[in-house]
Amino acid sequence: MNEESCKICFNKNAKYNCPRCNILYCSVKCYKSQQHLECSEGFYRENVVKELALQKAEADASKSTKSMLEILQRIEQTDAQLDEESDSEGAASDPEGDGEELDSDDEAQADELANRLNGIDLDNAAQVWDRLTSAEKEEFQRFIENGDIAKMLPEPTIWWAQEYKVDLVQPAEVRSQQEAELLEACPKVVKNIQKLSDILPNAPSPAVRHNIANVLAAYTFVYRYFLGDVHENALETVDCLLCICLNLKSSTVFDTEQMAVTSVIGECCNQQLPTDKETAAVLRSDVQTLFAGPKGCGKQYRRLFLLSALSDIRQLLTHAKRELKEVDSIAKEKATTASSSAMNVDVPDLKHVDGQLLKNCIKKIDFYLAYARSQYL
C-alpha cells in the first residue's frame, strides 16, 4: 500500500492530516468515520469544560458545578424532547413547556450530579468526564453526532459587532463617556505607527487592501473559534491563525477581497476547522465592518476598528514569539535533563509557528498598520 494512501479507505491518496491524531485521510467522509469519533468527542468535551472553567472564580467552585448541571440538564431535556416528539407523531408542541422548572426527580438528579462533581477540578475535562454516568456520556455523544453540542457553547462578545454612539460634538478637553466606552471595548491601538512614506516611497499596490482582508478574515474566524479568549494561549491562537491565513503564512497575494476571504474558508476546510454555510457570509460581514469602522461615531473613528484589529493581531504575534522561546527552552530542558519539573510541562504541538515566521509576520503587520493610517485607505 502506498505510504500516502488514506488510512481509512486505503484506496485513495491522502490529502490531509487530522489535527488531533495526525492520521492521513482523503476526504471529509473518511474523517467523519467511526475511527475519528474520539477526535470530535475530545474537541467538544474540552471546549465545554473549558467554558465552564472560564465562568468560575477560583474560590467559587459551586458556581461552575451549577453551570455543568445546567448544560447536562439541557442536554437531557433536549434529548427527552426529541424522544417524545418521535414517539408521539403529529402531536402539537406545548409552547409553555420550555420554561417549566425541573420536577422533584430532576432536582434530585441535579443534586446527585453535584455530589459527584464535588471536590474535583472542573478545569480538568478528563476528571469531569470520568464522573459522568454511562447514560450521560451516551447523551453527550448523541449531541456530538448530530451537531447540537455546538449550541451549548456560548457566543463570544464580538467587540466590532457591538453598537456604539459618539456624538459629533464632543468636549475639547475631556473625553466623553461615549468615547471612553468605545475605546475601552476595542483592543488598544499600538503606539508609534510608522508613516507609510517612510516604509514605501511609492504608492502601494491595490492588492495590499485585499491582503489585509485575508488577515482580518482569519483573525475574526479565530476570534470566534476561541470564543473571544484569544490571548489565553497566544501561541495556540497564532498557530491556528497562521494555518488559515495564507498571506501571513506564505505571503500569498490576493487579487480581490472576495478571494481573500474565500481563501480562509478553504483553509479552514483543509484543516478540519468547524465551518458551515453561514461562515463565509459572517467573515465577509466582519471584514467589511472592520474596514468601515463603527457606525454612528463620525469620521474621527472611521479607522479605529481596522487599527484595533491589526494591533490585536500584532500583540498576539508578539506574545506568541515570547511563548515560543519558553517552549523551546522547555523542550531543550526535556532533551538534556530528566528533572520532574521539565517532564511535567506539556509542550504544545505546533504545526505552523516558528521564530523567523513570527518576526516576518510582525513586520508585515507593522506595514499594514502604516497603510491603515495612510491616505491610500
C-alpha positions, 0 to 999 in steps of 0.5 A: 500500500502506498505510504500516502494512501488514506488510512481509512479507505486505503484506496485513495491518496491522502490529502490531509492530516487530522489535527488531533491524531495526525492520521492521513485521510482523503476526504471529509467522509473518511474523517467523519468515520467511526475511527475519528469519533474520539477526535470530535468527542475530545474537541467538544468535551474540552471546549465545554469544560473549558467554558465552564472553567472560564465562568468560575472564580477560583474560590467559587467552585459551586458556581461552575458545578451549577453551570455543568448541571445546567448544560447536562440538564439541557442536554437531557431535556433536549434529548427527552424532547426529541424522544417524545416528539418521535414517539408521539407523531403529529402531536402539537408542541406545548409552547409553555413547556420550555420554561417549566422548572425541573420536577422533584426527580430532576432536582434530585438528579441535579443534586446527585450530579453535584455530589459527584462533581464535588471536590474535583477540578472542573478545569480538568475535562478528563476528571469531569468526564470520568464522573459522568454516568454511562447514560450521560456520556451516551447523551453527550455523544448523541449531541456530538453526532448530530451537531447540537453540542455546538449550541451549548457553547456560548457566543463570544462578545464580538467587540466590532459587532457591538453598537456604539454612539459618539456624538459629533460634538464632543468636549475639547478637553475631556473625553466623553463617556461615549468615547471612553466606552468605545475605546475601552471595548476595542483592543488598544491601538499600538503606539508609534505607527510608522508613516507609510512614506517612510516604509514605501516611497511609492504608492502601494499596490491595490492588492495590499487592501485585499491582503489585509482582508485575508488577515482580518478574515482569519483573525475574526474566524479565530476570534470566534473559534476561541470564543473571544479568549484569544490571548489565553494561549497566544501561541495556540491562537497564532498557530491556528491563525497562521494555518488559515491565513495564507498571506501571513503564512506564505505571503500569498497575494490576493487579487480581490477581497472576495478571494481573500476571504474565500481563501480562509474558508478553504483553509479552514476546510483543509484543516478540519476547522468547524465551518458551515454555510453561514461562515463565509457570509459572517467573515465577509460581514466582519471584514467589511465592518472592520474596514468601515469602522463603527457606525454612528461615531463620525469620521474621527473613528472611521479607522479605529476598528481596522487599527484595533484589529491589526494591533490585536493581531500584532500583540498576539504575534508578539506574545506568541514569539515570547511563548515560543522561546519558553517552549523551546527552552522547555523542550531543550530542558526535556532533551538534556535533563530528566528533572520532574519539573521539565517532564511535567510541562506539556509542550504544545504541538505546533504545526505552523509557528516558528521564530523567523515566521513570527518576526516576518509576520510582525513586520508585515503587520507593522506595514499594514498598520502604516497603510491603515493610517495612510491616505491610500485607505 
